[in-house]
Amino acid sequence: MVALLQSLAGRKPTPPTLRYQSFLFPQFKNNPIKGNQIKLPKFGLVDINLHREIPQGFSIKGVRVVSRCRGTKWFVVITIQADVSIPDTPSFGRAIGIDLGLIDLVATSDGLTIPRPKFFVELQSELKLLQRKASRKKKGSKNWEKAQVKVARLHHKIANTRKDFHLKTAHIICDQADSIFVEDIDFRVMAKGFLGKHSLDAGFGQFRDLLKWVCWKRGKFFAVVDHRGTSKQCPSCGSEWDNNLSIRWHTCDECNYSNNRDIASAEVICNRGIEKYLSDHWGTETAY
């Protein structure tokens, strides 16, 4: 033990690592926002970039301070509440089905296709170069920390670009219909397959969650349907065909229906959603 203490005594202290990336202030008696500042317990007044005013009738429930890019970017997430009840949006109006894929991120039953941007793949070489430079620095040194910040900022840029594209795409879809149906796939299983990197880069799970939120925000109906067999079923007659990924155009031998594979899958998803949710409201559409 004495030898161990003597060996440790000669070592230089290493900088502490941050165990958490956020901390929460759960309760506030009064409004902590004073102009462009927020008053946090034990911190006092902190300057913030308040991008919108707190709506009338809402009170601040809690404040979470979030750190990004190894402590070089800080955000304040304010949770507000009001004593109101928001009813669930009923199924109504014009319906579309959404098929998610690696070639086209979105294919709708109406024939709209939106190609998938390769957010991570396009910047992979730059990220690899930054990580290689960081690995050559002495761990704990200032140059090592600067290199880690550059890597974290590039990851942050990729995530922000992907989320921005997902939000804009969700609004485009909400412009097309009143009821939107998506498959109930567990995308975590897809991420473990041989196309895992591309599945994670596409961010299917994040897009589905954001689409659900945008639908709620805009008063659109959102629901998921059974994903089994959507890629090998004819949307016209219901017969099954070969589920080969290399076949990008399907032609039904029974009814001669012919269409793009992803659009055909979206039509099957739409049919299942109409059958499950819209059977009592079919025919009531919103004028565009």
N, C-alpha and C positions, 0 to 999 in steps of 0.2 A: 504493500500500500504506500509506504514511504517513497519507494522508487517511482511509483506511478504519479504521485503528487509532484515529485521533483521534475519529472519529464513534462508534466502539464504546465508547470510554472514557467517554463521557458518558451512556451508557445505564444504566438501573437493572438490576441482576441479576434474572432471572426465576427463579421456583422450579423446581427440577428435576422432571422428569416420571418416574414410575415405569415402567421398561421391562418389568418382570416383575410378575406378580401372585402368584407363589409361589416358594419356594426349598426345596431338598431336602437333608436330612441322610441320606445313604444307608446308613451303617453305625453300629452301636452295639455295643460290647463287653459292656456291662452294661445292665441295665434302667434307662432314664433317668427313669422315673416315680417320684416320691417323694411319696406322698400325693396332694394336689391340685396338685402342681407337676411340671414336667418340666424336666430339665437338658439344655439345648441347647449345643453347642459355640460358644464365643465370646459366648454370651448369658447363661450361667449358669442359675439356677433361674427359671422363668417360671410364674406362676400360670395354671392352666387349670381349666375346668369338665369334669372327667372324668365322662362320662355312663354309663360301664360299666367294670367291671374287666377286665383282660386275662385270658382263660381259661387254666386250668392246661394246661401242656404246650406253650404257644405262646411264641415269642420275638419281640421287636420287630426287624423287618427294616429299616425306615426310617421317617423322620418328614418330612412335608411341611408347611410353614407356608404357609397360603393367605390372601391379602388380598382382602377384598370391600368394596364401597361406598367406593372410593377411600381405602382404608386405615383406615376407621373400624370395620371388623369384621374380626377375625382368627380363623382356625380352624387347628387342628392335626390333620392326618390321619395316623393311625398305622397302618402296615402291619405285620401280624403273620403269622407262618408256623409251621407244625408239620410234622413228618415223617410225614404220613399220606396215604393215597391215597383219593380219593372217587370211586366208580364213577359212570358216567353213568346217569341215570334211564332205564329202558327204557319203551317205549310200552306202556300197559296201560289197562284199565278204561274208564270212561265218557268219551267224547270229545265235544268241542264245537269249532265253528269260530267265529272272531272276524272280523267285518267292521268296519273303522274308517271313520268318515265325519264330515262337517262338521255335519250335523244331529244325529245321535246319534253320540257319540264311539265307542261300542261297541254292536254288535248281535250277539247270539249266535245260534247255530243252534237253541237252545232257546226263543227268543222273547224273551229279556231285552234290553231297550234302556236305555242310560244316556245321557241328553242331554249335549251338549257345553257346558260352561261357557265363557263368553267372557272369559277372564282379562285379556287385553290390551285388548280392545275396551271393556270396562266402565270401565277406568281410563285410557283414551286421552285423554280431555279433561283430566283432572288432570295427566297427563304432559305434554301439550301446553302447559298453562299454566306448569308448572315450567320447561320448556325455553325458553319465551318469556322468562320472568323471567331465566333464566341468560344468555341471549344479550344482555341489556341491561347486564350487569355488565362491568366492566373486566377483561379477561382477566389472570389472575395475582393479582388482588386477593383479600382475605379473603372479601368478599361473593360474589365469583365462585366461590370454592372451596366456600363453604357451599351455594350454589345447585347446584353440581355434585354435592355429597354427597346433597342431597335427591332429585335425579334418579336417582342410582345406587341409593339406598335403595328408591325406588318400583319400579325394575326388579328389584331383589332380591326385593321382596315379591311381585311378579307371578310370578317364577320359582319361588319357594318354594311359593306357593299352587298353582301348576300341578303341581309335583312331588308335593306332598302328595296332591292329588286322584288323580294317576296311581297312586301306591302303594296308596291305599285301593281304587281300582277294580281293580287287579291282584289284591288279596287277595279281593275279591268274586268275581272270575272263577275263582280257584283253589278257592273253596268249591264251585263248581258241577260240577267234573269232574276227571278224572285226567290226561287227555291234551288238550292245547290246541293248536290250529292257527291260524296267522295267515298272511296273504299276504306274499310276498317283494317288496313294492313298494319302489322307491327313492323315498323321500319327498322327497329333495332336488329331484327333477324336479317334483313337485307344488308345491313352495314357489316355483318360478319361474313358475307359471301365473298366471291372472287372479285366482285365489283364494289367492294366495301368503300374504297377511297372515293370513288365517284359518287356513291350513294350519300356518303357523308358530305361531300362537296355540294351536292344538290340541295341538301337540307330538307328532305321531304317532310319530316316530322314538324320542323319549325314552320314550314309553309302551311301545312294543314292547320296548325294551331293559330297562325296569324289570319288565315282565311276564315276560320270560325269566329275570331274576334271581330274582324272587319264586317262579316255578315251580321253579327249582333249589333254592332255600332250603327250600321246602315239600315237595320230593320229587315234584313233578309233571312230566310229560313235556311239552316244548315243542318245536315244529317249525314251519317255514315251508313253504308250498306255492306252486306256480305261480299267479301272480295273473292271468294272461291269461284273459279271458273269464268271470270269476266273476260279473260283473254282467249278463251276457246269456245265461246258460245255465239251463235249468230243472233244479232239483235232483231232481225226480221222474223225468223221462224223458230228460233230457239234451239236449233240443232247444233251439235258440237263439231268442231273441226280441229285440225292438228295444231297443237300449241308449240310450235317451233319458233324460237326467237329470231332465227334467220329470215323467217317469212314476215315481211313488213306490209304485205298487201293480202287481204283475205278475200276469197271468193267462195260463197256457199254453194255446195253441189246440189242442195235441195231446192233453194228458191232463187239462185243466181244473184243474191245480194253481193255487192262488191264494194270494198272501202278500205281505207288505211287501217292498219291493225289497231293503233291507239284510239282512233276515232270510233271504231267499232266497239272497243272495250268501253269507251265513255258512253256510248249509246246503251249498252247493256246496263251500266251503272245507273243511268237515267231511268231506264225502264224499271229497274228494281226499286229505285226511290219513289217513282210514281205509284207503283203497286203497293208499297208499304205505307207511304205517308200522304199521298195526294189523291187517293181514290175518292175521298168525300168532297174534295175541293176542286177537282179537275174542271177546267173550262173558265175559271175566274182569273183573268189575266190583267196585268198592268199595262197601260198603253205606253208605247215608247215613241 
